[in-house]
Amino acid sequence: MHPDFQTLIVGAGFSGIGAAIGLDAAGMNGYQIVEAGEGVGGTWFWNTYPGIAVDIPSFAYQFSFEQSSQWSRTYAHGHELRAYAEHCATKYGLWSRIRFNTKVIGAAFDEENDLWRIDLDPGGSVTARFLINASGVLTIPNLPDIDGVDSFAGITLHTARWDHGQDLAGKRVAIIGTGASAVQVIPEIAPIVKHLTVFQRTPIWCFPKADVPLSTAAHVAMRVPGGKALQRLISQAYVELTFPLAAHYFTVNPMARHMDDIGKAILRKQVRDPVVRDKLTPRYAVGCKRPGFHNTYLSTFNRDNVRLVTTPIDKITGGGVATSDGESHDADVLILATGFKVLDADNIPTYPVRGVGGQSLAGFWDENRLQAYEGVSVPGFPNMFTVFGPYGFVGSSYFALIEAQTRHIVRCLKQARRKSATRVEVSQQANDRFFAEMMRKRHRQIFWQDTCRLANSYYFDKHGDVALRPATTLEAYWRSRRFPLDDYRFTTTAPSGTAG
Ligand SMILES: Cc1cc2nc3c(=O)[nH]c(=O)nc-3n(C[C@H](O)[C@H](O)[C@H](O)COP(=O)(O)OP(=O)(O)OC[C@H]3O[C@@H](n4cnc5c(N)ncnc54)[C@H](O)[C@@H]3O)c2cc1C
């Protein structure tokens, strides 16, 4: 049986775009991308709240083979990143290969024909020899589990689905959450609203960022030979120092231990009121949880119209937020800055997957803990590859992840083509070896400090694992080029239609 497509890619964010470009470069153009939204860019298509911007320098947050000369600032804003995604889709001829406004709602492996049967909404079902999951990780907005959240009579907004038709000027606004999105949105809206009440459960470490418009000299530098490469190298080195080297090599990197002191010095400098400052001071080490990067988040709490509330929320009422001390905080607008479903087994991917013998991927991970060979493939789920899988991401630039995992996937598909194989499956042994290595190396990470228990961090899944790869970007890059292809079994049971 011939599949409808050689490969189906789920998601047209940067991962889906990168995977498609990788397939085209290998001459494997029989693919289709299915995207739930009506545009490309994923995160940067869906998240449009005021102040949204990337947290690492733009020079590192882009494809290495498609470095832009157009960035307006050192840290691009969301609309620029969306424009960059659109530029990539245009330059690499992807628009006509994307089926927009269509959700994948399930995928099941057909063992007889070595292909995936993929259910779409709308659109029935399609078949593909290979399935590449690029459905992201910060994709599905998380709604808070608070009584009465649906009963609020005013306007409710989630940061991940901002409604630009709502004018906040002069309104009383309550915002729940102080994670990375809140860090960006709070300083943006505080000057225009009448009053802002910020409900904080866990404080966030917040560091300044060198966010400035790019000078003419910087733009000229982007155009001279080697200029872009140098900017990228410096940015990537900075990112590497501030996350992978600090978090994964915590026990052997003394620099990481001083980050708390730096964070506290910034708090002292930026927050005037000692009581508010104390409430904003995290009790866990920097790195246990995703930090914020903003120049005016902390000082926003010096404003007369901003109040920080740390008393637990009891319930949401028609008129606002009631806290457990009996106080009512009236509001016209309620902003949920409550993040996303993250490392839940049913979120990566965002749809149910059934492999050999009808086994569910979410069930497999529930039982065996999150694991995937090199973060890409799971035994029992042949012909399926994931860009963001457990223990794939080192936490530096997401683009480094996309390029490494795409390289891994394309190497497998090229081998399948060479061998005329219709089934590609990682061996149990290779998967177990990789998982054991991850477990062995993780003791160096910051996440196992005692204080991380207080961080309420989405890095930890329900098993208490942190499925980030304890390695550097360079190691992940190297391994994507060098992993032994023998770790996969390449077989042919279906009559025809190999990778291509
Ligand atoms: C507010 C915010 C700020 C961030 N800042 C940074 C940063 O500074 N640095 C960094 O490295 N990373 C950052 N990230 C992480 C960011 O998600 C990644 O950098 C990257 O954009 C992820 O790309 P992706 O393509 O894997 O996933 P996404 O961008 O999430 O794209 C996934 C796409 O798949 C689609 N999709 C999902 N499920 C289905 C389905 N079932 N059927 C069809 N389509 C589906 C979605 O609609 C979406 O378009 C940030 C994330 C957020 C939310």
The ligand as an SDF file (V2000), in Angstrom:
LIG
                    3D

 53 58  0  0  0  0  0  0  0  0999 V2000
    6.3680   33.2030   25.4580 C   0  0  0  0  0  0  0  0  0  0  0  0
    7.4790   32.3010   25.0360 C   0  0  0  0  0  0  0  0  0  0  0  0
    8.7930   32.7750   24.9840 C   0  0  0  0  0  0  0  0  0  0  0  0
    9.8320   31.9190   24.5870 C   0  0  0  0  0  0  0  0  0  0  0  0
   11.1130   32.3890   24.5560 N   0  0  0  0  0  0  0  0  0  0  0  0
   12.1140   31.5720   24.1720 C   0  0  0  0  0  0  0  0  0  0  0  0
   13.4660   32.0190   24.1310 C   0  0  0  0  0  0  0  0  0  0  0  0
   13.7560   33.1570   24.4790 O   0  0  0  0  0  0  0  0  0  0  0  0
   14.4380   31.1680   23.7310 N   0  0  0  0  0  0  0  0  0  0  0  0
   14.1620   29.8800   23.3550 C   0  0  0  0  0  0  0  0  0  0  0  0
   15.0700   29.1320   22.9710 O   0  0  0  0  0  0  0  0  0  0  0  0
   12.8790   29.4340   23.3810 N   0  0  0  0  0  0  0  0  0  0  0  0
   11.8710   30.2340   23.7910 C   0  0  0  0  0  0  0  0  0  0  0  0
   10.5900   29.7590   23.8420 N   0  0  0  0  0  0  0  0  0  0  0  0
   10.3300   28.3660   23.4830 C   0  0  0  0  0  0  0  0  0  0  0  0
    9.7520   28.2860   22.0720 C   0  0  0  0  0  0  0  0  0  0  0  0
    8.5690   27.5720   22.1820 O   0  0  0  0  0  0  0  0  0  0  0  0
   10.7670   27.6230   21.1490 C   0  0  0  0  0  0  0  0  0  0  0  0
   11.9110   28.4600   21.0880 O   0  0  0  0  0  0  0  0  0  0  0  0
   10.2960   27.3800   19.7230 C   0  0  0  0  0  0  0  0  0  0  0  0
    9.6500   28.4830   19.1570 O   0  0  0  0  0  0  0  0  0  0  0  0
    9.4380   26.1420   19.6380 C   0  0  0  0  0  0  0  0  0  0  0  0
    9.2300   25.8260   18.3050 O   0  0  0  0  0  0  0  0  0  0  0  0
    8.3960   24.5230   17.9000 P   0  0  0  0  0  0  0  0  0  0  0  0
    8.1770   24.6080   16.4670 O   0  0  0  0  0  0  0  0  0  0  0  0
    9.0550   23.3240   18.4640 O   0  0  0  0  0  0  0  0  0  0  0  0
    7.0630   24.6480   18.7290 O   0  0  0  0  0  0  0  0  0  0  0  0
    5.9280   25.7520   18.5930 P   0  0  0  0  0  0  0  0  0  0  0  0
    6.5010   27.0640   18.2860 O   0  0  0  0  0  0  0  0  0  0  0  0
    5.0970   25.6130   19.8210 O   0  0  0  0  0  0  0  0  0  0  0  0
    5.1130   25.2830   17.3270 O   0  0  0  0  0  0  0  0  0  0  0  0
    4.3540   24.1210   17.3380 C   0  0  0  0  0  0  0  0  0  0  0  0
    3.2830   24.2610   16.2900 C   0  0  0  0  0  0  0  0  0  0  0  0
    2.6050   23.0210   16.2030 O   0  0  0  0  0  0  0  0  0  0  0  0
    1.2320   23.2660   16.0880 C   0  0  0  0  0  0  0  0  0  0  0  0
    0.5390   22.1030   16.6320 N   0  0  0  0  0  0  0  0  0  0  0  0
    0.6150   21.6200   17.8940 C   0  0  0  0  0  0  0  0  0  0  0  0
   -0.1370   20.5220   18.0240 N   0  0  0  0  0  0  0  0  0  0  0  0
   -0.7010   20.3120   16.8130 C   0  0  0  0  0  0  0  0  0  0  0  0
   -1.5930   19.3290   16.3220 C   0  0  0  0  0  0  0  0  0  0  0  0
   -2.0370   18.3380   17.0980 N   0  0  0  0  0  0  0  0  0  0  0  0
   -1.9900   19.3990   15.0220 N   0  0  0  0  0  0  0  0  0  0  0  0
   -1.5120   20.4010   14.2230 C   0  0  0  0  0  0  0  0  0  0  0  0
   -0.6850   21.3560   14.6430 N   0  0  0  0  0  0  0  0  0  0  0  0
   -0.2750   21.3090   15.9240 C   0  0  0  0  0  0  0  0  0  0  0  0
    0.9750   24.5110   16.8920 C   0  0  0  0  0  0  0  0  0  0  0  0
   -0.1810   25.1790   16.4440 O   0  0  0  0  0  0  0  0  0  0  0  0
    2.2510   25.3010   16.6320 C   0  0  0  0  0  0  0  0  0  0  0  0
    2.0930   26.1720   15.5540 O   0  0  0  0  0  0  0  0  0  0  0  0
    9.5380   30.5850   24.2450 C   0  0  0  0  0  0  0  0  0  0  0  0
    8.2250   30.1250   24.3150 C   0  0  0  0  0  0  0  0  0  0  0  0
    7.2170   30.9610   24.7070 C   0  0  0  0  0  0  0  0  0  0  0  0
    5.8080   30.4140   24.7630 C   0  0  0  0  0  0  0  0  0  0  0  0
  1  2  1  0
  2  3  1  0
  2 52  2  0
  3  4  2  0
  4  5  1  0
  4 50  1  0
  5  6  2  0
  6  7  1  0
  6 13  1  0
  7  8  2  0
  7  9  1  0
  9 10  1  0
 10 11  2  0
 10 12  1  0
 12 13  2  0
 13 14  1  0
 14 15  1  0
 14 50  1  0
 15 16  1  0
 16 17  1  0
 16 18  1  0
 18 19  1  0
 18 20  1  0
 20 21  1  0
 20 22  1  0
 22 23  1  0
 23 24  1  0
 24 25  2  0
 24 26  1  0
 24 27  1  0
 27 28  1  0
 28 29  2  0
 28 30  1  0
 28 31  1  0
 31 32  1  0
 32 33  1  0
 33 34  1  0
 33 48  1  0
 34 35  1  0
 35 36  1  0
 35 46  1  0
 36 37  1  0
 36 45  1  0
 37 38  2  0
 38 39  1  0
 39 40  1  0
 39 45  2  0
 40 41  1  0
 40 42  2  0
 42 43  1  0
 43 44  2  0
 44 45  1  0
 46 47  1  0
 46 48  1  0
 48 49  1  0
 50 51  2  0
 51 52  1  0
 52 53  1  0
M  END
$$$$
